[in-house]
Amino acid sequence: MRLNDLFEAVNESSINQLRSIGANLASFIEYDLTNLMHDSFGRLVDNHADKPFKKLKFVLGSRKARWFNANYLSSRAKRIQGIQPALVDALKDPRFQSAKHELKTLARLPIQSHTPTRMATEQTSSKHFATLVQLLPNVLDVIGNYSTNGESLKSVASRIRSAQAKFSRALQKLKDEYYGTSEPVRRPPTVPRNELPGQQATDVEGIVNQTIKELVPKQLQGEVRNKIARADNKLAALQAELNRLGIKT
Protein backbone atom coordinates (compact mmCIF):
# COMPACT_ATOMS: atom_id res chain seq x y z
CA MET A 1 0.00 0.00 0.00
CA ARG A 2 1.35 3.40 -0.99
CA LEU A 3 1.68 6.14 1.64
CA ASN A 4 -0.86 8.26 -0.23
CA ASP A 5 -3.35 5.38 -0.19
CA LEU A 6 -2.83 4.99 3.56
CA PHE A 7 -3.48 8.70 4.07
CA GLU A 8 -6.66 8.55 2.03
CA ALA A 9 -7.84 5.48 3.98
CA VAL A 10 -7.25 7.18 7.34
CA ASN A 11 -8.94 10.35 6.11
CA GLU A 12 -12.00 8.45 4.90
CA SER A 13 -12.23 6.72 8.29
CA SER A 14 -12.25 10.12 9.97
CA ILE A 15 -14.97 11.38 7.64
CA ASN A 16 -17.10 8.34 8.42
CA GLN A 17 -16.62 9.02 12.12
CA LEU A 18 -17.70 12.64 11.72
CA ARG A 19 -20.78 11.48 9.83
CA SER A 20 -21.63 8.83 12.41
CA ILE A 21 -21.29 11.02 15.48
CA GLY A 22 -23.02 13.91 13.72
CA ALA A 23 -26.03 11.66 13.05
CA ASN A 24 -25.90 10.51 16.67
CA LEU A 25 -25.94 14.15 17.79
CA ALA A 26 -28.97 14.96 15.63
CA SER A 27 -30.88 11.95 17.00
CA PHE A 28 -29.93 12.86 20.55
CA ILE A 29 -31.43 16.36 20.17
CA GLU A 30 -34.48 15.15 18.23
CA TYR A 31 -35.49 12.45 20.68
CA ASP A 32 -33.53 12.07 23.91
CA LEU A 33 -33.11 15.74 24.75
CA THR A 34 -36.56 16.78 23.55
CA ASN A 35 -38.31 14.00 25.50
CA LEU A 36 -36.24 14.82 28.59
CA MET A 37 -37.26 18.45 28.31
CA HIS A 38 -40.99 17.68 28.24
CA ASP A 39 -40.88 14.95 30.90
CA SER A 40 -38.72 16.95 33.32
CA PHE A 41 -40.74 20.13 32.91
CA GLY A 42 -43.99 18.22 33.47
CA ARG A 43 -42.65 16.80 36.74
CA LEU A 44 -41.38 20.19 37.88
CA VAL A 45 -44.75 21.82 37.25
CA ASP A 46 -46.69 18.96 38.87
CA ASN A 47 -44.49 19.28 41.96
CA HIS A 48 -44.93 23.07 42.01
CA ALA A 49 -41.17 23.59 41.78
CA ASP A 50 -39.84 27.09 42.33
CA LYS A 51 -38.17 28.59 39.21
CA PRO A 52 -38.92 25.55 37.01
CA PHE A 53 -37.01 26.81 33.96
CA LYS A 54 -33.86 27.36 35.98
CA LYS A 55 -34.07 23.78 37.25
CA LEU A 56 -34.91 22.53 33.75
CA LYS A 57 -31.80 24.25 32.38
CA PHE A 58 -29.71 22.39 34.93
CA VAL A 59 -31.26 19.01 34.04
CA LEU A 60 -30.77 19.56 30.30
CA GLY A 61 -27.23 20.86 30.81
CA SER A 62 -26.31 17.76 32.78
CA ARG A 63 -27.63 15.48 30.03
CA LYS A 64 -25.82 17.45 27.31
CA ALA A 65 -22.61 17.18 29.32
CA ARG A 66 -22.92 13.40 29.56
CA TRP A 67 -23.43 13.09 25.80
CA PHE A 68 -20.42 15.28 25.09
CA ASN A 69 -18.18 13.40 27.51
CA ALA A 70 -19.19 10.10 25.93
CA ASN A 71 -18.66 11.19 22.32
CA TYR A 72 -15.83 13.71 22.17
CA LEU A 73 -12.68 11.89 23.33
CA SER A 74 -11.69 8.34 22.42
CA SER A 75 -11.24 5.76 25.15
CA ARG A 76 -9.37 2.50 24.60
CA ALA A 77 -10.54 1.15 27.94
CA LYS A 78 -14.18 1.70 26.99
CA ARG A 79 -13.55 0.95 23.29
CA ILE A 80 -15.06 4.31 22.35
CA GLN A 81 -13.90 6.26 19.30
CA GLY A 82 -14.73 9.92 19.86
CA ILE A 83 -15.09 12.73 17.39
CA GLN A 84 -12.01 14.71 18.46
CA PRO A 85 -9.38 12.58 16.62
CA ALA A 86 -11.44 12.83 13.42
CA LEU A 87 -11.57 16.61 13.78
CA VAL A 88 -7.79 16.76 14.24
CA ASP A 89 -7.34 14.61 11.13
CA ALA A 90 -9.68 16.80 9.06
CA LEU A 91 -7.86 19.94 10.25
CA LYS A 92 -4.69 18.70 8.51
CA ASP A 93 -6.44 18.34 5.15
CA PRO A 94 -5.84 21.42 2.94
CA ARG A 95 -9.13 20.85 1.12
CA PHE A 96 -11.10 21.91 4.17
CA GLN A 97 -9.50 25.33 4.74
CA SER A 98 -12.82 27.18 4.53
CA ALA A 99 -13.83 25.37 7.73
CA LYS A 100 -10.43 25.81 9.39
CA HIS A 101 -11.74 28.08 12.16
CA GLU A 102 -14.54 25.67 13.09
CA LEU A 103 -12.23 22.64 12.90
CA LYS A 104 -9.55 24.29 15.02
CA THR A 105 -12.10 25.37 17.64
CA LEU A 106 -13.75 21.96 17.87
CA ALA A 107 -10.51 19.96 17.76
CA ARG A 108 -9.00 21.97 20.61
CA LEU A 109 -11.83 22.32 23.09
CA PRO A 110 -10.19 22.63 26.53
CA ILE A 111 -10.78 19.40 28.42
CA GLN A 112 -9.71 19.53 32.06
CA SER A 113 -8.68 16.31 33.72
CA HIS A 114 -9.77 17.69 37.08
CA THR A 115 -12.18 20.42 38.16
CA PRO A 116 -13.18 21.33 41.72
CA THR A 117 -16.70 19.93 41.49
CA ARG A 118 -18.85 17.70 39.32
CA MET A 119 -21.08 20.70 38.61
CA ALA A 120 -18.13 22.67 37.23
CA THR A 121 -17.23 19.73 34.96
CA GLU A 122 -20.79 19.47 33.67
CA GLN A 123 -21.06 23.21 33.03
CA THR A 124 -17.89 23.12 30.93
CA SER A 125 -18.99 20.05 28.97
CA SER A 126 -22.45 21.53 28.41
CA LYS A 127 -20.87 24.66 26.90
CA HIS A 128 -18.70 22.46 24.67
CA PHE A 129 -21.84 20.61 23.57
CA ALA A 130 -23.40 23.93 22.50
CA THR A 131 -20.24 24.82 20.56
CA LEU A 132 -20.32 21.46 18.78
CA VAL A 133 -23.99 21.92 17.81
CA GLN A 134 -23.21 25.38 16.45
CA LEU A 135 -20.04 24.62 14.46
CA LEU A 136 -20.19 20.97 13.37
CA PRO A 137 -22.87 21.45 10.67
CA ASN A 138 -20.64 23.86 8.73
CA VAL A 139 -17.71 21.43 9.03
CA LEU A 140 -19.86 18.64 7.60
CA ASP A 141 -21.05 20.87 4.75
CA VAL A 142 -17.51 21.83 3.75
CA ILE A 143 -16.16 18.27 3.94
CA GLY A 144 -19.19 17.11 1.99
CA ASN A 145 -18.07 19.25 -0.96
CA TYR A 146 -14.95 17.12 -1.39
CA SER A 147 -15.97 13.67 -0.20
CA THR A 148 -17.52 10.56 -1.64
CA ASN A 149 -21.19 10.47 -0.65
CA GLY A 150 -20.86 14.09 0.37
CA GLU A 151 -24.62 14.55 0.28
CA SER A 152 -24.95 12.26 3.30
CA LEU A 153 -22.66 14.60 5.26
CA LYS A 154 -24.72 17.60 4.22
CA SER A 155 -27.89 15.76 5.16
CA VAL A 156 -26.52 15.16 8.67
CA ALA A 157 -25.58 18.84 8.93
CA SER A 158 -29.13 19.80 7.97
CA ARG A 159 -30.55 17.37 10.56
CA ILE A 160 -28.48 18.90 13.35
CA ARG A 161 -29.60 22.45 12.46
CA SER A 162 -33.23 21.39 12.13
CA ALA A 163 -33.18 19.42 15.39
CA GLN A 164 -31.70 22.31 17.32
CA ALA A 165 -34.18 24.79 15.82
CA LYS A 166 -37.16 22.54 16.71
CA PHE A 167 -35.81 22.03 20.21
CA SER A 168 -35.45 25.79 20.74
CA ARG A 169 -38.99 26.39 19.48
CA ALA A 170 -40.38 23.67 21.75
CA LEU A 171 -38.62 25.18 24.76
CA GLN A 172 -39.94 28.64 23.91
CA LYS A 173 -43.46 27.20 23.56
CA LEU A 174 -43.22 25.76 27.07
CA LYS A 175 -42.24 29.19 28.38
CA ASP A 176 -45.07 30.89 26.50
CA GLU A 177 -47.65 28.43 27.83
CA TYR A 178 -46.29 28.57 31.38
CA TYR A 179 -46.24 32.36 31.56
CA GLY A 180 -49.46 32.68 29.58
CA THR A 181 -48.14 34.92 26.84
CA SER A 182 -46.21 34.67 23.62
CA GLU A 183 -44.81 38.13 24.16
CA PRO A 184 -41.59 38.66 26.09
CA VAL A 185 -41.99 40.11 29.56
CA ARG A 186 -41.19 43.80 29.29
CA ARG A 187 -39.81 45.74 32.21
CA PRO A 188 -41.26 49.20 32.78
CA PRO A 189 -38.98 51.87 31.32
CA THR A 190 -36.60 53.46 33.78
CA VAL A 191 -36.92 57.16 34.39
CA PRO A 192 -34.00 59.07 32.86
CA ARG A 193 -31.86 60.90 35.37
CA ASN A 194 -32.75 64.32 33.99
CA GLU A 195 -36.47 63.65 34.63
CA LEU A 196 -36.07 62.86 38.34
CA PRO A 197 -35.92 66.50 39.57
CA GLY A 198 -39.17 67.28 37.75
CA GLN A 199 -40.85 64.23 39.25
CA GLN A 200 -39.64 65.20 42.72
CA ALA A 201 -40.99 68.72 42.24
CA THR A 202 -44.37 67.30 41.26
CA ASP A 203 -44.42 65.10 44.35
CA VAL A 204 -43.56 68.06 46.61
CA GLU A 205 -46.24 70.20 45.03
CA GLY A 206 -48.80 67.46 45.66
CA ILE A 207 -47.80 67.25 49.34
CA VAL A 208 -48.02 71.04 49.75
CA ASN A 209 -51.45 71.32 48.11
CA GLN A 210 -52.88 68.42 50.09
CA THR A 211 -51.58 69.80 53.38
CA ILE A 212 -52.95 73.28 52.69
CA LYS A 213 -56.31 71.82 51.71
CA GLU A 214 -56.58 69.75 54.88
CA LEU A 215 -55.10 72.10 57.51
CA VAL A 216 -55.32 75.73 56.39
CA PRO A 217 -58.64 77.61 56.66
CA LYS A 218 -60.20 78.22 53.26
CA GLN A 219 -59.99 82.01 53.51
CA LEU A 220 -56.21 81.80 54.02
CA GLN A 221 -55.34 79.07 51.51
CA GLY A 222 -54.80 81.45 48.55
CA GLU A 223 -52.41 83.65 50.55
CA VAL A 224 -50.40 80.65 51.82
CA ARG A 225 -50.14 79.15 48.33
CA ASN A 226 -48.81 82.43 46.91
CA LYS A 227 -46.09 82.70 49.55
CA ILE A 228 -45.00 79.11 49.13
CA ALA A 229 -44.96 79.40 45.32
CA ARG A 230 -42.23 82.08 45.56
CA ALA A 231 -40.05 79.98 47.90
CA ASP A 232 -37.17 77.78 46.72
CA ASN A 233 -37.71 75.18 49.44
CA LYS A 234 -41.45 74.70 49.38
CA LEU A 235 -41.62 72.15 52.20
CA ALA A 236 -39.70 74.49 54.54
CA ALA A 237 -41.92 77.38 53.47
CA LEU A 238 -45.03 75.29 54.15
CA GLN A 239 -43.83 74.47 57.66
CA ALA A 240 -43.03 78.14 58.29
CA GLU A 241 -46.56 79.20 57.24
CA LEU A 242 -48.16 76.54 59.40
CA ASN A 243 -46.09 77.73 62.37
CA ARG A 244 -47.05 81.35 61.70
CA LEU A 245 -50.72 80.42 61.68
CA GLY A 246 -50.34 78.30 64.80
CA ILE A 247 -51.33 75.12 63.01
CA LYS A 248 -49.81 71.99 64.49
CA THR A 249 -49.08 69.01 62.24
N, C-alpha and C positions, 0 to 999 in steps of 0.2 A: 504493500500500500504506500502510495506517495504521500509526502508530508502534506501537500495541498489537499489530498483526499481526506486525510485524517482531520485537518482543520475544518473542512466542510462538514464532515460527519459530526464532530463535536458541536459545531455551530448549529446544525439542524437539530441536534438533541436539545440544545438550549432553547431554540425556538419552540419546539414541542412542549418543553416545560413551561414556558411563558404562556402558551396557549392553554395548557391544562390547568394551571393555577388561576389564570384569568377567568376561565369558565367556572372554576370552583368558587371564585370570588363573586361572580355574578349570581350564581345559584344561592350562595350564602346570604346575599342581600335580599334576593327575591323571596326566599322562603324562610330560612332560619331567623334572620334578623327581623323581618317583617312580622312573622308570627310571634316572636318574642316580644316585640313592641306592643302588639295588641293584647296578648295574654297578660303581660306584666302590668300594663296600664289598667286593664280591667280589674285585676286584683287590688291594685293600689286604690282605685276609686271605690271598690266594694268595701275595702277596709278603712275608708275615710282617711287615707294617708295625707299628712300635711305636705304641701309642696310636691304634688305627685310628679310633675314634669322634671323636677330636679332629681328625684329618686329614679325616675325612668332613664334619665341621661346616664346616671351611674350604672344602672343595670346593663344598658346597651353598650356603654363604654367598656365594661368588663368583658362582655361577650366579644366585642370587636378585638380587644386585646388578646384574648385566647386564640382567636382565629389567626391573627397576625403572628403570634409566637409559634404557632404550629405550622405556618406555611412560608415564613420568610427565610430562616436559616436551615441548612441541612443538618441532619443528625445521623451519624453512623450507628450509634447505639439504638436509636429508634427506627432506623432504616427509613428516614424521611429525607426526601430531596426537596429543599426549599427553593424559592424563586430567586434569592439573592445571587447564587453562583451564575444563573442564567443571565441575570442583568449585567453582571461583571463581564461575562463573555460577550454579550451584545455590545457593550460599551467599547470593546476593542475593534469592532467591525466598522471600517470607514464608510460603509454604505449607509449607516444609520446616524450620520452626523446631525441631521435635522432634529433628532430626538436626543442629542447629546446631553442637554441640560436635564431632561427628565431621567435619562438613564443614570447619569452621575448622581443625581439626588437620591434616586431609589436604591442604587447599588451601595450607597455609603450612608444609609440611615444609621445614626449613632445608637448602637446596642450596648447597654451597660450590663456588665456581668453581675453587678451588685448595686442595688439602690436601697435606701434606708427602710422603705416599707413596701409591702405588696401593692398598696394603693398607688404609690409613686411609679412602680413598674407598670401597672396597668394603664395609668394616665399616659405615660410615654408611648406604650405600644398602641393605645387607642389613637393617638395623634399620628403615629406612623401608618396606621390603617387608613386614616383619612387621606394622608398624602398618597398612598398607593392607589386608592380609589380615584383620586383626582388626576394623577399623572400616567398611570399604566395604560389607559385607553389610547392616548396619543402614541405611546411607545409601540403598542400593537398595530396601530394604523401605519406607522412609518415602516416597521419591519415587514408588514404585509405587502408593501409596495415592491419588495425585493425578494420575496420568499415564494416557494412552491406552496400552493394552496393558501395564498395570501388572503383570499376572501374569508377564510375561516377565522383568521386572526382579526380581521376587521369586524367580522360578525360578533366575536367575543367582546371587542372594544365597545361596539354598539350596545350589547347586552349590559355591560357594566354601567354605562352612562344611563341607559333606560331604567335599570334597576334602582340606581341611586336617586334618580329623579322621582320615580314612583314612591320610593320610601320617604323622601322628603315631603312629597305631597300628602302622603298618608299621615305622617306625623303632624303636619300643619292642620289637617282636617280634624285630628283628635283635639288639638288645641282650640280650634274654632268651636267645635261642639261642646267642649268642656267649659269654655268661657262664654259661650252663647253668642258669639259674634264672629263674623268673618273679617271684621275690620281690626287693625292693630289697635291696642290700647294706647290712647294719646294722653300724654300728661298735659295739664293746663299750662299755658305759656307763662314763663317767668316774667315778672315785671322788670323792665330795664331799670338800671340804676338811676338814670336821669328822671324817671317818673316817680320815684319814691318820695321826694320832697313834696310834690304836688299832692300825692295821696295822703301824706301825713297832714298837710295843711287842711285838706278836706275833712279828715277825721277830727282835727282840733276844732274846726268850725262847727261840726256837728255837735261836739260836746258843749261848746259855748252856747249855741242856740238852745239846746235842750235844757241846760242848766238855767238860763235866763227865763225860759218859758215856765219852768217848774217852780223857781224860787223868787223871782223878781216880780213885784206888783206890776200889773198891766200898764198902769200910767207911767211907769218908770222904765219900761223895757226898751223903748225907742232910744232914750237918752243913754242907757247903759251900752246898747249895741253900737251907738255912734262912737263912744269913747274907746271901746275895745277895738273897733275896726281900725282906728288910727295907731294902735299899739303894735310894736314888733312882736312882743311875747304876749299872745292873746290869753293864754291860760293864767299868767301872772296878773294881767290886767283884769281878768274876770274875778280873781280872788280879791284883788284890791277893791273893786267896786262892791263886792259882796260885804267886805269888811266895813267899807264906808257906810253902807246902808244898814249895817248891824245884822246882816243875815248870816246865820250859822249854817255850815254845811255838815 
